[in-house]
Amino acid sequence: MLATDAAASTDLAIVAVPLHEFRSVEPASLSGKIVIDTMNY
């Protein structure tokens, strides 16, 4: 399952990617979701 597929099927998303990879997160897939961002430099 792709991350975008998983995000489409839930109301809550935890974003835990290295800070230098934050651009790989598709913002539209998180629209209307509760997002917990654990990224840190």
SVG drawing of the C-alpha trace seen along z (x, -y; Angstrom):
<svg xmlns="http://www.w3.org/2000/svg" viewBox="-11 -21 29 23">
<polyline fill="none" stroke="black" stroke-width="0.4" points="0.0,0.0 1.3,-3.4 1.3,-6.2 -1.2,-8.2 -3.6,-5.2 -3.2,-4.9 -3.8,-8.6 -7.0,-8.4 -8.5,-5.7 -8.0,-7.4 -8.8,-10.5 -5.5,-10.7 -2.0,-10.8 1.4,-10.7 4.2,-12.3 7.5,-10.9 10.0,-11.5 13.5,-13.1 13.3,-16.8 15.2,-16.9 12.5,-14.6 9.5,-16.7 8.9,-17.7 8.1,-14.1 4.9,-14.4 1.9,-15.1 0.0,-17.9 -3.3,-17.2 -3.4,-13.7 -3.5,-15.1 -6.3,-17.7 -9.0,-17.5 -7.0,-15.1 -5.7,-15.4 -1.9,-15.5 0.7,-14.7 4.1,-15.9 7.1,-14.3 9.7,-15.7 12.8,-17.2 16.0,-18.6"/>
</svg>
